[in-house]
């Protein structure tokens, strides 16, 4: 496994980052034991970097993994916008993972310079915690070119977690090439960069190897977060990151698994799920949420906003 330092942070991470959303209640909803076992499979094969978020509700999985391997790099995220919400989010994270510090804490899903300004009181709080040793680096995650363009100029931002894939699927305001250009400039400015959704939330799985080769060959990406929910997925992904050909039998098992968003029959069409969808992939029709599969990234965020837990990825 190759390791790189995230920009100017001094934090050394594996080129493959374990994206933990897929094991969480929002997606596969693995049992605690099964989730820990999948992460440990990746850790045993050289992965030292785990991506999570408050929204994912999976800190207990990571706490379980840290009992076996203490020196892993953990990044979490939240929608905190001021000191009070930032303090609450950081406390929840530290208690959840069972540590007195987290390596990286991010403001989740930033859209532009305007949203960064709106969340700056939270960023200031995390900067103070960085001085106290509770946070090693501060960052943002984003699906937009505009947010990378803004963050690359901000001294307060150490790490940027942008959406990037071969088709630009999910980039809200531009193309893959436009995103690449802004990421390159951010990298030159000393920002740590780790990409997200190289398979477009699963929508690009049919050209799996092409998609992963694309992001692996982007030298300005220090690491790439990839969701994994089974031992087979871990083995195949690590093979790709080690420049090997994945076992065909394992690939057959992975590719044969079809995933989709399920809206359960008791949905009341309240519309709360719309708040969690940045892709405008949900509409309320005839008193029920309906999913536009052409727009959906299978991120599972909408499920977190459903008061009746009607929406699931299966």
RAURFEN-V45894 format. One record per backbone hydrogen bond with DSSP energy under -1.0 kcal/mol. NH is the residue of the N-H (numbers start at 0). CO is the residue of the C=O. Records with the same first field share a line. If there is no record, write none. Layout:
NH = CO ; CO
This chain:
3 = 12
5 = 10
6 = 4
7 = 189
8 = 5
12 = 3
14 = 1
16 = 223
17 = 48
18 = 225
19 = 50
23 = 20
26 = 23
27 = 21
28 = 23
29 = 22
34 = 30
35 = 31
36 = 32
37 = 33
38 = 34
39 = 35
40 = 36
41 = 37
42 = 38
43 = 39
45 = 42
46 = 41
49 = 72
50 = 17
51 = 74
53 = 76
56 = 53
61 = 57
62 = 58
63 = 59
64 = 60
65 = 61
67 = 64
68 = 64
72 = 47
74 = 49
75 = 103
77 = 105
85 = 81
86 = 82
87 = 83
88 = 84
89 = 85
90 = 86
91 = 87
92 = 88
93 = 89
94 = 90
95 = 91
96 = 92
97 = 93
98 = 93
101 = 133
103 = 73
104 = 136
105 = 75
106 = 138
107 = 77
109 = 140
115 = 111
116 = 112
117 = 113
118 = 114
119 = 116
122 = 118
123 = 119
124 = 120
125 = 121
126 = 122
127 = 123
128 = 124
129 = 125
130 = 126
131 = 127
133 = 128
134 = 128
135 = 101
136 = 102
138 = 104
139 = 158
140 = 106
141 = 160
147 = 143
148 = 144
149 = 145
150 = 146
151 = 147
152 = 149
153 = 150
156 = 153
157 = 137
158 = 137
159 = 191
160 = 139
162 = 141
163 = 195
167 = 164
170 = 167
171 = 142
178 = 174
179 = 175
180 = 176
181 = 177
182 = 178
183 = 179
184 = 180
185 = 181
186 = 182
187 = 183
188 = 184
189 = 186
190 = 185
191 = 157
193 = 159
194 = 222
195 = 161
199 = 196
202 = 199
203 = 198
204 = 201
206 = 203
207 = 204
210 = 206
211 = 207
212 = 208
213 = 209
214 = 210
215 = 211
216 = 212
217 = 214
218 = 216
220 = 217
221 = 192
222 = 192
223 = 14
224 = 194
225 = 16
227 = 18
233 = 229
234 = 230
235 = 231
236 = 232
237 = 233
238 = 234
239 = 235
240 = 236
241 = 237
242 = 239
243 = 238
250 = 246
251 = 247
252 = 248
253 = 249
254 = 250
255 = 251
256 = 253
261 = 311
263 = 309
266 = 263
273 = 270
274 = 271
275 = 272
276 = 273
282 = 289
284 = 287
287 = 284
289 = 282
291 = 280
294 = 291
295 = 291
303 = 300
304 = 301
308 = 305
311 = 261
313 = 259
